Amino acid sequence: MRQISNKIFARADCADFVGREAELDRLLRHAKGKSDANDLVLLAVPSAGTSELLRQAYDRLFDEQEDVIPFYFEVKASDGTARNAARRFLSEFLLQTVAFRRRDAKIIDISPEIDEIAELAAPSYGHWIDRLVEIYHRGTENDHGRSFVRNCLSAPLRAAIHDARSFVIIDGLHVTDQLDDGKAFFETIVDIFSRASIPFVFSGYRRFLFAKTPFETMPIEPLPFSEAGELATRLSAKTGVKLNDQTRDLIAVQLGGKPEFIESFFASASANEIDLNSFD
């Protein structure tokens, strides 16, 4: 697969992303409307690299096609409340839509204020973006209830009516447990997208999401032994931390094939100038 020119949300370079070919292919096909249904839920094992898989899919969609607007949103504990999360969802959707339509990923890095985002929008789609900006501003006034949350989360569906079709990725849904009114937030998302005419992916820990939606599911397991070893080898080359065949295999087994654990292990070794070419 060719190297993408923009690394937007992905943390690893395309060339350093190991495994997940089948899962990534399925996500890209799903985004382009080549699935039997619009819905898909990723049931993730913690630290198995699910978020990076989704970010890699986002970056490829941003870089390699112009028809479907990729939109990635991760629920964060720092949102605090369902209202704050919904308001950020709307802001991120407008930001990423404008960046994609202008073919300029730097806009996402700059993260302009909401009114500046509206100014950057082309006239051909500025009218419906203005309506969504109005909804956003109502969140600073007197609209604090569930209707505001629903209006924000419906933004991709509203855009689709105006031929701005997106592929919606909502990551970290297990974190809704940590938000005030998070249960209602989750239920609203499921209700809204159960009637969506656009492809979407929900993702979160499988112990949270299992049997909680009527949507099709795809499990994301840790990397198999061979791919975990390959990841360790690539990280060794990238960080300069020395490795041998025996310690590579030990790392793959002891860290359970979980990419986040393996990456953190090499980062720590590199920071402390410790090689991993002996069992000591």
Secondary structure, 3 states (H helix, E strand, C coil): CCCCCCCCCCCCCHHHCCCCHHHHHHHHHHHCCCCCCCCCEEEECCCCCHHHHHHHHHHHHHHHCCCCEEEEEECCHHHCEHHHHHHHHHHHHHHHHHHHHCCCCHHHHHCCCHHHHHHHCCHHHHHHHHHHHHHHHHCCCCCCCHHHHHHHHCHHHHHHHCCCCEEEEEECHHHHHHCECHHHHHHHHHHHHCCCCCCEEEEEEHHHHCCCCCCCEEEECCCCHHHHHHHHHHHHHHHCCCECHHHHHHHHHHCCCCHHHHHHHHHHHHHCCCCECCCC
